């Protein structure tokens, strides 16, 4: 009887440990998310845009996201700058060449907690057929949706890339369209 109780206790303990440290997947709540960017125009103003069709997931075994991994993909043809003529130009071969490169993607290589709720996210961004390492700043908050009682997390992510690193707009001088592109994303995730 003692052996059975000891084995039962060990089994329950292992089950609890595996439940506690199992990978948690956080899926994007697309109705509460935006994947945006901005770039200078004629060195006097900024043009903002976003990708309307994208998806992302976060996986982590720790509640503080210190071991998280992040993956994102977006349809480049869904780019929107609030101007149809400009959107058509951004989609053509001068810039994104969306027919040839229909998706962009990001896959993290590390997520490092640097302060309370603050992270440095390093990973590989594939854009315009080129993959380059990038570093992003992130803030992550956790809460509970009072309506459905599900655990949720809100992420704000920002960073700067150079369009020239990805061969985008090679014939367009940076005095016309800036080389630095500021990335900014706000996304809400639901824990599954």
C-alpha positions, 0 to 999 in steps of 0.5 A: 500500500505504501509503494502504491501511495508513493508511486501515486504521489510521484505521478501526481507531482510529475503531472503537476510539474508538466502542467506548470511548465508546459509550453503555453501558446498565445494566439493573436487576437486580430481584432485588437492588433496592428502591424505598422510602420513609418518612414520619412518623406522628403526629409520633412514628414513621416508617412505611416502605413500598416499591413492589414493581413498578418498573424503572430504567436508567442510561445513560453513556458515561463509566466514572465515571457523570459523564455518566449519565442515569437513568430509573425507573418504578413501578406505584403499585398495587404500594405495600406498607407491610406492612399491608393496611388501610393499603395500601388507604388509601394506594392510594385517592383520599386519597393515591396514587389508583392507579386514576387515576395508575397509574405514577410516573416519574423522569427525570434532567436531570443527574448531577453527580459531587461526590466519589469515588462520590458524585453529585447527581442532578437530575431530574423526578419525576412522581407523582399527575399532577404533575411537579416537579424533585427533587434526590437524593443517590447513591452508585455502586459498580462491580464484577464479578460473579464468577459470570458476569463481568459488570460491575455497579454498585450504587446507593444513592439518597436524597432528601426530597420534600413530598407536598403538592407533588404533591397527595397527601393534601391533606386529611390534616394533616402532624401525622397523616402528615408532609409530608416523605417520605424516598425511599430506593432500593438497586439493582444494575445490570448493564452491557450 
